[in-house]
Amino acid sequence: MVRSALDQVALELNSIKKSFGGVHALQDVTFTINKGEVVGLLGDNGAGKSTLVKCISGVYAPDSGEIRVNGKAVYISSPEDARAAGIETVFQDLAMIPEFNIVQNLFLNREIKHKNPILRWLGWLDTKAMTKRARKSLNRLNTRIPCYNEQIHNLSGGQRQAIAIARAVNWGADIVIMDEPTAALGVEQSAQVNDLIKVISSQGVAVLLISHNMQHVVETCDRAVVLYQGRSVADVAVADVTKEDLVGLITGAKKIAA
Amino acid sequence: MNAQMLSLNQLKQIALHREAFIYYIFFFVLFFFAIVLHDTAFLTLSNFMNIVKQTAPLTIMAVGLTFALAVGHIDLSIGSVVALSALVGALLLQHTGIPLAVLGALLVGVTVGLINGLLIERLQVSSLLITLGTMGIITGIARQITNLESVPIINQDFTFFFGSGKVLGLPILLLWTLIIGGCAYIILKKLAAGRHLLAVGGNPVAARAMGIKVTRIRLYALIASSTAAALAGLLYAGRLHGARYTLGEADLLTVIAAVAIGGTSLFGGRACIVGAILGTWLMGIINNGLILSGFSTNEQMIARGVILVIAVAIGVKEIRNG
């Protein structure tokens, strides 16, 4: 199996289970992601992809199973827990405040406060420092933004996705989960997001990419984990398989020992 | 490298910005009345001070309502809170001192805001319906507690602080407007709290995903709105030397129109305090101008309605344009 250069496990999932009433959404999901690796999470509708993402990002608490981050077992029961563990999620619906500008969105709920202790206590914002840091972190991701005062709704979908990814990485996330990051984007913008994914993984960030687009998976992922009826049924290096193999695994037509 | 370009860009942005609209219309109306009414007392400092004093409770209500609108709620109960808080304040003044009376009146506001907020969040019903209901309840209570009779206030200190007083040559009602407006401006523009308020109004799903406590912030916004209305009630009571159940009755339309024309979105996410204050002053100037031109109360009411419709039309058009 092909492993990335950094052979350290960033995220480890051990037999994660989650039921809703009588529905066993996740029955047994086990896989790992290494640092600097991009892992595609595949599966048909209802295979448990979104439930799993919600378990990792703290929206749901799993019924049983273990999540380990950098070797340490973590208990995640809220989005804050996930964030504290170094897991950031980039949501499909481009979770931005349309009326806010780039800097305001990047620092939402993590604003840099004024240095003066009294003003700081009041929650006074240090806009200059935030603009400076925003420029730095977007430059680091090779994202060119014309004007930092631009409101989000004036940006293209690709630029917005770039900001959302920058926001995740900006907060020192070791693990970034992306739920269909290119679903709403055109060809060129998808390519930009793919480049961005490569940039952040080259900086050591582990990426879990949920996608329906096989082309996208083949282009960007190192490995693919396939969910089928709530179980992880395959864990393959993308270089070793064809798109048809992946489709076969997703539909259950083909089987490989996980 | 592009400092000049940036400033040019910014200038253009400011000139075309929705929030700048209030400045244009404010000075246009001022100019219009100044010409039409050139042979009256319209363009005198004392007339403008009168307008500021008369609209002081309205500006405070408008500032409060801006908070509710910022998170995407509307608060229709503010007019009724004005009456109840003024009555509670006036009744308490007959038995206790100013601090307790003021506290009691403001507590009316806090309580109403809390009830509004909890009902909206628990029942997941639109704020429009909940506050319409509480408006009816509070109006009923205000009429009930004094049997429709007015309550006079003879406490000179109270009427000084909340009505006729002057500090450093400025009417105290202007100071109230500036202090409350200034605090609200700082909260919304400079503090993290204001950023979160607007985030909740702009995209509650995103705000929640980023870890903002959406429910709590909406609750705070509604408490701010009705507490401001309670303060407005005290300012009415101070200026008029008494309280009556009719106070604030006709203010709701004026305040909503003023806030909307001032650039605050009626659908959440965008708030402008300076616009809200200028908006209420604009409404005051229009009223004043119409009175000096010899128009009746009925015609003033029509003018207020027209302004609200225009403000809303502009707001909706802007949303459609993206």
Interface residues (C-beta under 8 A of the other chain):
Chain A: P79 E80 R83 T89 F91 D93 A95 M96 I97 P98 E99 F100 Q104 L108 N109 E111 K113 L122 G123 W124 L125 C147 N149 H153
Chain B: L6 N9 Q10 Q13 K190 L191 A192 A193 R195 H196 L198 A199 G202 N203 V205 A206 A207 A209 M210 G211 I212 G269 R270 G322
